Amino acid sequence: MADYTTSPNMGLSIPSVGTDPSPDWANNINASLTVIDQHNHSSGEGVQITPDGMNINVDLAFNDNNATELRSVRFQSQSLNLSGAQDLDCLYVVGVDLWYNDGNGNQVQISKNGGINATSSSISSGTATAGFVAGTLVVDQAANTPGNIEGGSILIGNNVANSKFVTLAPTGILSLNYQLSLPLLPAQQSFMTLDQFGNMAAPWTVDGTSIIISSNQLSVNPTGIVQINHNYQEYEFKLNGPYAANIPSFPVTEIDGYGMFNFNATIIAVWIYNDVAGSAGTTQFDIKVGGSGGSFTSILSTVGSIDSTAAAGVWTDSNSAVGAQTGVVKPVVATTNINAGQAIRFDVLSAMTGANDCGAIVHFIPR
C-alpha cells in the first residue's frame, strides 16, 4: 500500500496520514507546496476558474492579444459620452446607440434611431469620396477630381420647399451603352444638333438675316434666303395707254381687278413703273388689302411715286434692287402678311399730265 496519494488536478503527492514515514512525508509536502506556488489554473495546473470565482474591478488587459470565440459583446449603457484622457480608440454605448471615440478623442455616433447614423457623414472607398458640402453632394474619384455616378432616373427640382420635379430618364429599354455629350455655350442663339455618336452641338445660329425671331416665333426672312426669293409668286396690275388723258379724275381705285389669296402669304416686294413720262405733275401708286365686302387699307407707309422729272421707262422697288433715281420715291411696305381669303388691289392716287402706261407688281411667298 502506497504511503501517499496523487491529487487529480495538479498531480500533488499527498502523504497518507500515519503511514508515510519521515522524511518522505516532509519531502512530499515540500514538493506539493512548490507545485502549488507555480500553478496558473491552466490544464494540469489546477482547477480552471469560473466567472463565479472572478471579481474584475479594474481594467482587464489582454496584452495586445485578441479576445476570441466571443458569442457577443454586451455594453453597459452610459448616460454621457466617454471623454476621459484614457477614453481613446474605444467602443461604447450611450443610451441605446453605439459610439466610437477615435485616437484624437472625436466622438463618432455609429447608430441612430435603429439604423446607421449616416445623415451628415461622408463615405469613402480608396481615394473616392462622396459627401455633402454646403448643401451640395460632391462625388470625387480622387482629391478635387470629380467621379461618375451610376443610377436610374434623376429627379431635378428647384431649391425651394415643396418643389416640383423634372425627371431625367433613359428612353425605353436600352440595348447598348452610349454617351450624350453636352455642347459648349454658343456665342449667340443657335440651333442644337445631336449626331449618331451622342455629341450635342450648337453650330447653326439664328443670324437675323436668313432666319429671324419675331414675336417669339422662328421664321424665315423672306428677303434673306435667295432660294425663297427666286420662288416667289406675283400679282401684276396694269394701267395701259394715256391714262392721264383717259381718266377724268383721280384717285382711281381697283385698277385691273383684285389679286386674291387662297393661302397665307408674305409680301416680299412691291414694284412700280411708268413708261412714257408726263410733262408735269406726279403719279402716285398705292397697294391696299381687304376682305370680301369690307374696307381696304394701304399696306404702304409711304406710297410710291414717279414725277415728270423722272426718265421715261423708269421703275423701282420697295427693297434695294434698284437704287435712287431722280423723280422717283420708293414705296415702303408696312404690312407684309396677307391672310388667306383676303385680296389686294392697285390704286392710282394722282397722275402726271400726258403720261402713258403705268402699273404695279407685287411679289409674295406662301407662309
C-alpha positions in Angstrom: 0.0 0.0 0.0 1.4 3.4 -1.1 2.1 5.8 1.7 0.8 8.8 -0.4 -1.9 9.7 -2.9 -1.7 11.8 -6.1 -4.2 14.7 -6.4 -6.4 14.6 -9.6 -6.0 18.2 -10.8 -2.3 19.1 -10.1 -0.7 15.7 -9.5 0.4 16.6 -6.0 1.9 13.8 -3.8 -0.3 14.0 -0.7 1.2 11.9 2.3 -1.1 9.3 3.8 -1.5 10.2 7.5 0.0 7.6 9.8 1.7 5.6 7.0 4.1 8.0 5.2 7.4 7.9 7.2 9.7 10.7 7.8 11.5 12.2 5.9 9.3 11.1 2.9 6.3 12.8 4.5 8.2 16.2 4.6 9.6 15.8 1.1 6.1 15.1 -0.4 4.8 18.2 1.4 7.6 20.4 0.2 7.3 19.2 -3.4 3.5 19.8 -3.4 3.9 23.3 -2.0 6.4 24.1 -4.8 3.8 22.9 -7.4 1.1 25.0 -5.7 3.3 28.1 -5.7 3.8 27.8 -9.5 0.3 26.8 -10.6 -1.7 29.0 -13.0 -5.0 27.2 -13.4 -4.3 26.0 -16.9 -4.8 22.4 -17.8 -3.0 20.2 -15.2 -2.2 23.3 -13.2 -5.2 23.4 -11.0 -9.0 23.7 -11.4 -9.9 26.4 -14.0 -11.6 29.5 -12.5 -15.2 30.1 -13.5 -16.9 33.6 -13.7 -18.3 32.9 -10.2 -14.8 32.9 -8.9 -13.8 36.2 -10.5 -14.4 39.8 -9.5 -13.0 42.1 -12.2 -12.9 45.6 -10.6 -10.2 47.3 -12.7 -9.4 47.4 -16.5 -8.6 43.9 -17.8 -5.6 43.9 -20.1 -5.2 41.4 -22.9 -1.6 42.4 -23.6 -2.1 43.1 -27.3 -3.9 39.8 -27.8 -7.3 39.1 -29.3 -10.5 38.2 -27.4 -11.6 35.1 -29.3 -14.7 32.9 -29.5 -17.0 35.6 -28.1 -20.7 34.9 -28.7 -21.5 38.6 -28.3 -20.3 41.8 -26.6 -22.7 43.4 -24.2 -22.0 47.0 -23.2 -23.1 48.8 -20.1 -25.1 51.8 -21.3 -23.6 55.1 -20.4 -25.6 58.3 -19.7 -23.0 60.5 -21.3 -20.3 60.1 -23.9 -16.9 58.9 -22.6 -14.5 61.8 -22.6 -11.6 60.9 -20.2 -8.0 61.1 -21.2 -7.9 57.3 -21.3 -11.1 57.0 -23.4 -9.4 56.8 -26.8 -9.8 54.2 -29.6 -12.8 52.7 -27.7 -16.3 51.5 -28.5 -19.2 52.0 -26.1 -23.0 52.6 -25.8 -24.7 55.8 -24.8 -28.4 55.3 -24.2 -29.3 52.8 -26.9 -26.8 53.9 -29.6 -23.3 52.7 -30.4 -20.4 55.3 -30.3 -16.7 55.2 -31.1 -14.0 57.5 -29.8 -11.1 57.8 -32.2 -7.4 58.3 -31.3 -7.9 62.1 -31.3 -10.9 61.9 -29.0 -13.5 62.6 -31.7 -16.8 61.1 -30.6 -18.4 59.4 -33.6 -22.0 58.2 -33.4 -22.4 54.9 -35.3 -26.1 54.1 -34.8 -29.2 56.3 -34.5 -32.9 55.6 -34.3 -32.4 51.9 -35.1 -30.2 52.5 -38.1 -26.7 53.5 -39.2 -26.1 57.2 -38.5 -25.1 58.5 -41.9 -27.3 61.6 -42.3 -24.4 64.1 -42.3 -21.3 61.9 -42.8 -19.4 61.1 -46.0 -18.4 57.8 -47.4 -15.1 56.8 -49.0 -13.5 53.9 -50.8 -9.8 54.2 -51.5 -9.3 57.7 -52.9 -13.0 58.1 -53.9 -15.3 60.1 -51.6 -18.9 61.2 -51.5 -20.4 63.7 -49.1 -22.3 67.0 -48.7 -20.5 70.3 -48.9 -22.6 73.4 -48.2 -25.8 71.5 -49.3 -24.3 70.0 -52.4 -23.5 66.3 -52.8 -19.9 66.2 -54.0 -18.6 62.9 -55.5 -14.9 62.7 -56.2 -12.8 59.8 -57.6 -9.7 61.4 -56.1 -8.9 64.7 -54.4 -10.5 67.6 -56.3 -11.3 65.2 -59.2 -15.0 64.6 -60.0 -16.2 61.0 -60.1 -19.1 59.3 -62.0 -22.5 58.4 -60.6 -24.4 55.4 -61.7 -28.2 55.3 -61.1 -31.6 55.1 -62.7 -33.7 58.2 -63.3 -32.7 61.6 -61.8 -35.2 64.0 -60.4 -34.3 67.7 -60.6 -36.2 70.3 -58.7 -35.9 73.9 -57.6 -34.1 74.8 -54.4 -37.3 75.7 -52.6 -39.7 73.8 -50.2 -42.2 71.5 -51.9 -40.6 71.9 -55.3 -42.0 70.0 -58.3 -39.5 67.9 -60.2 -38.3 67.2 -63.8 -37.3 63.5 -64.2 -34.4 62.7 -66.5 -34.8 59.1 -67.7 -33.4 56.9 -70.5 -35.7 56.1 -73.3 -37.4 52.7 -73.4 -35.2 49.6 -72.9 -31.6 50.3 -73.7 -30.0 47.7 -75.9 -26.5 49.2 -75.6 -24.5 51.8 -73.6 -23.9 55.2 -75.1 -22.9 58.7 -74.0 -24.5 62.1 -74.5 -22.0 64.9 -74.5 -23.3 68.4 -73.9 -22.1 71.3 -76.0 -20.3 74.5 -75.0 -22.4 77.6 -74.7 -22.7 79.2 -78.2 -21.8 82.9 -78.7 -25.4 83.6 -79.8 -28.8 82.0 -80.0 -28.4 78.8 -82.1 -30.0 75.5 -83.1 -28.8 72.4 -81.2 -28.0 69.2 -83.0 -27.4 65.6 -81.9 -25.2 63.3 -84.0 -25.2 59.4 -84.1 -22.3 59.3 -81.6 -24.3 61.2 -78.9 -22.5 64.6 -79.4 -24.6 67.7 -78.9 -23.6 70.9 -80.7 -24.9 74.3 -81.5 -23.4 75.1 -84.9 -26.3 76.9 -86.6 -27.2 80.4 -85.5 -30.3 82.5 -85.8 -28.5 85.1 -87.9 -31.3 87.7 -88.1 -30.8 87.8 -91.8 -32.0 84.5 -93.4 -33.6 83.2 -90.2 -35.3 85.6 -87.7 -37.2 85.6 -84.5 -40.2 87.9 -84.4 -42.8 88.0 -81.6 -41.1 84.9 -80.1 -41.7 83.0 -83.4 -38.9 81.5 -85.5 -39.4 82.3 -89.2 -37.6 82.6 -92.5 -36.8 86.1 -93.6 -38.5 86.3 -97.0 -35.8 88.7 -98.2 -32.9 86.8 -96.7 -32.8 83.4 -98.5 -32.0 83.6 -102.2 -33.8 80.3 -103.0 -37.0 81.5 -101.4 -36.7 84.9 -103.2 -36.4 83.0 -106.5 -39.5 81.0 -105.8 -41.9 84.0 -105.3 -45.3 84.5 -106.9 -46.6 87.7 -108.2 -49.7 89.8 -109.0 -49.4 92.4 -111.8 -51.7 95.4 -112.2 -51.6 97.4 -115.4 -53.0 100.8 -116.4 -52.3 100.9 -120.2 -52.4 103.8 -122.6 -52.6 107.5 -121.9 -54.1 107.1 -118.5 -53.8 110.7 -117.5 -55.9 111.7 -120.6 -58.4 108.8 -120.5 -59.3 109.1 -116.8 -61.2 112.3 -116.0 -60.2 112.4 -112.3 -58.1 110.8 -109.7 -57.7 108.9 -107.4 -58.8 105.7 -109.3 -59.3 102.5 -107.3 -59.3 98.8 -108.1 -57.3 99.1 -111.3 -57.1 95.8 -113.2 -59.2 93.8 -110.7 -58.2 92.1 -107.4 -55.3 89.9 -106.5 -56.9 87.2 -104.3 -55.1 84.8 -101.9 -56.2 81.3 -101.2 -53.3 80.8 -98.7 -51.5 83.0 -96.1 -48.7 84.9 -97.8 -45.9 87.4 -97.1 -45.2 90.4 -99.3 -41.5 90.5 -100.2 -41.5 93.4 -102.7 -43.7 96.0 -104.4 -42.6 97.3 -107.8 -44.0 100.4 -109.6 -43.2 101.6 -113.2 -44.2 104.2 -115.7 -43.3 104.1 -119.5 -43.9 107.5 -121.1 -43.1 110.3 -118.8 -45.6 113.2 -118.3 -45.0 116.9 -118.8 -46.0 117.9 -115.3 -47.3 116.5 -112.0 -46.8 113.2 -110.2 -48.2 109.7 -110.5 -48.8 108.1 -107.1 -49.1 104.3 -106.6 -50.8 102.5 -103.7 -51.5 98.9 -102.9 -54.3 98.1 -100.5 -55.6 95.0 -98.7 -59.0 94.0 -97.6 -61.6 91.3 -97.1 -64.6 90.4 -99.2 -67.3 93.0 -98.8 -65.1 95.0 -96.4 -62.9 98.1 -96.5 -59.4 98.3 -97.9 -56.3 99.8 -96.2 -52.9 100.6 -97.6 -50.1 98.1 -97.0 -47.6 101.0 -97.6 -46.4 103.5 -95.0 -45.0 105.6 -97.9 -46.7 105.4 -101.3 -44.5 105.1 -104.4 -44.4 108.0 -106.8 -42.9 109.0 -110.2 -43.0 112.6 -111.3 -42.4 114.4 -114.5 -38.6 114.9 -113.8 -38.1 111.1 -114.0 -36.8 109.4 -117.1 -39.1 107.6 -119.4 -39.4 103.8 -118.9 -38.5 104.0 -115.2 -39.2 101.6 -112.4 -38.3 100.9 -108.8 -38.9 98.5 -105.9 -39.6 98.6 -102.2 -36.3 97.0 -101.4 -32.8 97.8 -102.7 -32.7 96.0 -106.1 -33.0 99.4 -107.8 -31.1 102.4 -106.5 -32.2 106.0 -106.1 -33.4 107.8 -109.2 -34.4 111.3 -110.0 -38.1 112.0 -109.6 -38.8 108.5 -108.1 -39.9 107.8 -104.5 -39.7 104.1 -103.5 -42.8 102.5 -101.9 -42.3 101.4 -98.3 -44.1 98.3 -97.2 -45.6 98.4 -93.7 -47.9 95.4 -93.8 -46.2 92.3 -95.1 -48.6 89.5 -94.0 -51.7 88.8 -96.2 -54.2 86.2 -94.9 -56.0 83.5 -96.9 -59.3 84.9 -98.2 -58.0 88.5 -98.5 -57.3 90.4 -101.7 -55.1 93.3 -102.7 -55.8 96.0 -105.2 -54.0 98.7 -107.1 -55.0 102.4 -106.7 -53.5 105.4 -108.6 -53.9 108.4 -106.4 -52.8 111.1 -108.9 -51.4 111.2 -112.5 -48.8 113.1 -114.5 -50.1 115.2 -117.4 -49.6 113.3 -120.6 -48.2 110.1 -119.0 -48.7 106.7 -120.6 -48.6 103.0 -119.4 -48.0 102.5 -115.7 -48.5 99.7 -113.3 -47.5 97.8 -110.1 -46.2 94.3 -109.5 -46.5 92.6 -106.0 -44.1 89.7 -105.2 -45.1 87.3 -102.4 -44.3 83.9 -101.0 -46.6 81.5 -99.0 -46.2 81.5 -95.2 
